[in-house]
Amino acid sequence: MTAAFPQTYKFTRIEWSLISDRLETPCCIAEALEEHYPSEDIIQRCDDLLDYKPGAVLLIKDEVDAAILDDAIDGSNAVHTIAPAVDYGDKTRQEALVLYAAAARVEKKTGAYFPRY
């Protein structure tokens, strides 16, 4: 079964910071998706998605945008680095809980999951 497009999402500032962490390295997303989509297209679309402002409606136009959003979550390092940041004193436990809660909301909204290894 294929998803219907367009799809819309709203993300908070913290939720978007977790997603945009990977979008800011479009070459990594392009490499992950190169078997299915042209790299140049992926890089341009990552740039377009980075224009999103938290609280507004994010429009996912088609399969390409959906694949990019999924990879921005599935391929992200943003969540699995939280616990070590607390251990090293770079983040407080409260900050970590806020980030974990934001990650859980993103996962519930999108159906994609941040790695937690």
N, C-alpha and C positions, 0 to 999 in steps of 0.2 A: 504494500500500500504506500503510495506517495503522499507527501504533505501538500496541502493546498497553499498557494501563494497568492497574494502577499501574506506574510505573518507580521504581527506587530508585538513589540515588547516595550516595557518601561523598566528602566533600571535606576537604582539610586546611585549616588556618587560613589559609595563604597563598593557596591556590586560592579559598577562599570570599571572601577580601578582594577578589580581582579580580572575582568575580561580584557581590558585594553592593555594589560601587561604583555600579553602575547601578541596582540594586534600591532604593537609597536615594533615588532620584529617580523614584518611581512615576508621576508625571505624564508623564514622557518615555516610559516604556514604554506607558502608557495611550494616549498620542498615536500611538505607532507601531502599536499594535494596534487602534485604535478602529474600523476598518472591519469587524473580525470579532467583537469582544467589547465589552461595555459598560465604559466607563471606571471606573465605581464598583467593578465586580467586579475589574478589573485592579488598582486601587489597594489594595483590601482583600487580595487574594491576594499582592501584593508584600509587604505588611506581615506576612502570615502566613509567607511564605518567609523573611523577615528574622529570624524567631524561630529559624531553624536554628542548631544549635551544631556547629561543625566536628568531624569525627570520628564524629558520629552518622549515622544513615541519613536522608537527605532523600527524602521521598515526593512524587513527582510524580503527582498523582491522575488528571489528565485532560489533554485538549488545551490547555486554558487555562493550566494550570500549565506545560506543556511550552513553549507559546508565550512565556510570561513568561521562563522560564529561557533559551530561545534568544535572546530579545531582550536579556536581561541580559548575554549574552556578545557577540552580534553588534553590539549598539549601544553597547558599552562604550568608554570612553576610557582605561581603566586601562592597557592594554598599549602603545598607541602613544605614550604620554607617558613611557615608561621611558627611551628613548634621550636625549631632551632633558634629562631629569632628571640623567642621568650627565654630559652635556655641561656643564650648569650647576653641577655639583658637589653637587647635592641627593641623589644616590644614588651609591654606589660601583659599580664594574663587577661586583663579587661580588654585591651586592644585585640588580643588573639580571639577572644570570645566574640567580639563584634565582627571580625573578619570571617570566622567560621560560620556565624549566623548568616552573613551576607552570601557566602559561598553556597550554603544550603538553599537560600532563596533563589539564587541563580539556577541551581540544579533543578529545583522544583518548577521554575518557570520554563526552562528550556529543554529539560530531559537529558542534557549533557552533564557530565560529571568531571569535576576537578580531580586530578591525581592526588593521592594523599600518602604516597610512599615515603 
